[in-house]
Amino acid sequence: MPAAEILRSHTLVRRLSPVEIERFASLATEKMYTAGAFIFRESQPRRVFGILVRGQISIRKGLRGNPKVLAVLTEGETYGEGTLLDDYPHSTSAIAVEDSIVIEFEREAVFNLLRESPEMHSKLVIGAAQI
């Protein structure tokens, strides 16, 4: 499924125009994570924002021993929203519970686009805060 189609119904882009949605969607990369794969790890720098297209992703807190599962994401849910908001490292880890397909947006590419369009940046920050 094309990224623009996935994005059109998502809270993140509710305030964007159709043209802005297409521009944002052009930054998306589809990826597959196999069951057990880390998408990101607690304490690592934030590098991507993603939307789960198919599968399940576990959000966990705790690096060693018995990490606590905070949430299990399903189709249409997002991870790494903080990537759009600040520079702090991840406070959790994300692990694919089963083979999962996502669309991801690299932080650097998003910020390059947003420097070109500060108004678009404001709209995305508002959307990210509502997720």
LUMPA-887810 format. One record per residue (C-alpha): y, x, z; residue number from 1; residue in three letters. Coordinates in Angstrom, 1 decimal. Example, Ala and Ser with C-alpha at 12.3 -4.5 7.8 and 13.67 -1.06 7.14 Angstrom:
// residues 2
-4.5,12.3,7.8,1,ALA
-1.1,13.7,7.1,2,SER
// end
This chain:
// residues 131
0.0,0.0,0.0,1,MET
3.4,1.5,-1.0,2,PRO
5.6,2.6,1.9,3,ALA
8.5,0.3,0.9,4,ALA
6.2,-2.7,1.1,5,GLU
5.0,-1.7,4.6,6,ILE
8.6,-1.0,5.8,7,LEU
10.1,-4.3,4.5,8,ARG
8.7,-6.3,7.3,9,SER
9.1,-3.7,10.0,10,HIS
11.6,-4.0,12.9,11,THR
12.8,-0.4,12.3,12,LEU
14.5,-1.3,9.0,13,VAL
15.6,-4.9,9.7,14,ARG
19.3,-3.9,9.3,15,ARG
18.8,-1.8,6.1,16,LEU
19.6,-3.1,2.7,17,SER
16.8,-3.2,0.0,18,PRO
18.3,0.0,-1.5,19,VAL
18.3,1.8,1.8,20,GLU
14.7,0.7,2.5,21,ILE
13.7,2.2,-0.8,22,GLU
15.6,5.5,0.0,23,ARG
13.9,5.7,3.4,24,PHE
10.5,4.8,1.9,25,ALA
10.8,7.7,-0.5,26,SER
10.5,10.1,2.5,27,LEU
7.1,8.7,3.5,28,ALA
3.9,10.6,3.2,29,THR
0.6,8.8,3.6,30,GLU
-1.9,10.6,5.7,31,LYS
-5.4,10.0,7.1,32,MET
-6.5,11.2,10.5,33,TYR
-10.2,11.3,11.3,34,THR
-11.4,9.9,14.6,35,ALA
-10.6,12.3,17.4,36,GLY
-7.8,14.1,15.6,37,ALA
-4.5,14.7,17.4,38,PHE
-1.5,13.3,15.6,39,ILE
0.8,15.0,18.2,40,PHE
0.3,16.6,21.6,41,ARG
2.2,16.2,24.8,42,GLU
5.0,18.8,25.3,43,SER
5.1,19.7,21.6,44,GLN
8.3,19.3,19.6,45,PRO
8.8,15.9,17.9,46,ARG
8.2,16.3,14.2,47,ARG
7.2,13.0,12.7,48,VAL
7.7,9.2,13.1,49,PHE
4.8,7.2,11.8,50,GLY
3.6,3.7,11.2,51,ILE
-0.1,2.9,11.5,52,LEU
-1.4,1.2,8.3,53,VAL
-5.1,1.0,9.3,54,ARG
-7.2,2.1,12.2,55,GLY
-6.3,2.7,15.9,56,GLN
-4.4,5.4,17.7,57,ILE
-4.5,6.0,21.4,58,SER
-1.3,7.1,23.3,59,ILE
-2.3,9.2,26.3,60,ARG
-0.5,10.9,29.2,61,LYS
-1.9,14.0,30.8,62,GLY
-2.8,17.3,29.2,63,LEU
-5.9,18.2,31.2,64,ARG
-8.7,16.6,33.1,65,GLY
-8.7,12.8,32.7,66,ASN
-5.7,11.7,30.7,67,PRO
-4.5,8.1,31.1,68,LYS
-4.5,5.8,28.1,69,VAL
-1.1,4.1,28.0,70,LEU
-1.6,2.1,24.8,71,ALA
-3.9,1.7,21.8,72,VAL
-1.9,1.1,18.7,73,LEU
-3.1,-1.1,15.9,74,THR
-1.9,-1.9,12.3,75,GLU
1.8,-2.1,11.9,76,GLY
2.6,-0.3,15.2,77,GLU
4.6,2.9,15.4,78,THR
4.5,6.2,17.1,79,TYR
7.0,9.1,17.5,80,GLY
10.1,6.8,17.5,81,GLU
11.8,9.3,19.7,82,GLY
11.8,11.6,16.6,83,THR
14.6,9.5,15.3,84,LEU
16.6,9.5,18.5,85,LEU
16.5,12.9,20.2,86,ASP
15.2,16.4,20.4,87,ASP
13.0,16.2,23.5,88,TYR
9.3,17.2,23.2,89,PRO
6.6,14.5,23.2,90,HIS
5.9,13.1,26.7,91,SER
2.5,11.8,25.5,92,THR
-0.3,12.7,23.1,93,SER
-1.5,10.5,20.2,94,ALA
-5.1,10.7,19.1,95,ILE
-6.9,8.7,16.3,96,ALA
-9.5,6.4,18.0,97,VAL
-11.1,5.8,14.6,98,GLU
-10.4,7.0,11.1,99,ASP
-6.8,5.9,10.6,100,SER
-4.3,5.8,7.7,101,ILE
-0.6,6.2,8.5,102,VAL
2.7,6.7,6.7,103,ILE
4.8,9.4,8.3,104,GLU
8.4,10.5,8.0,105,PHE
9.1,14.2,8.8,106,GLU
12.1,14.6,11.1,107,ARG
13.9,17.1,9.0,108,GLU
13.7,15.0,5.8,109,ALA
14.9,11.9,7.8,110,VAL
17.9,13.8,9.3,111,PHE
18.8,15.3,5.9,112,ASN
19.0,11.8,4.5,113,LEU
20.9,10.5,7.5,114,LEU
23.5,13.2,7.2,115,ARG
24.2,11.8,3.8,116,GLU
24.5,8.3,5.1,117,SER
25.7,8.0,8.7,118,PRO
25.8,4.2,8.5,119,GLU
22.1,4.2,7.6,120,MET
21.5,6.5,10.6,121,HIS
23.2,4.0,12.9,122,SER
21.0,1.2,11.5,123,LYS
17.8,3.2,12.0,124,LEU
18.7,4.2,15.6,125,VAL
19.3,0.5,16.5,126,ILE
15.9,-0.4,14.9,127,GLY
14.1,2.5,16.7,128,ALA
15.6,1.3,20.0,129,ALA
14.2,-2.2,19.4,130,GLN
10.6,-1.0,18.8,131,ILE
// end
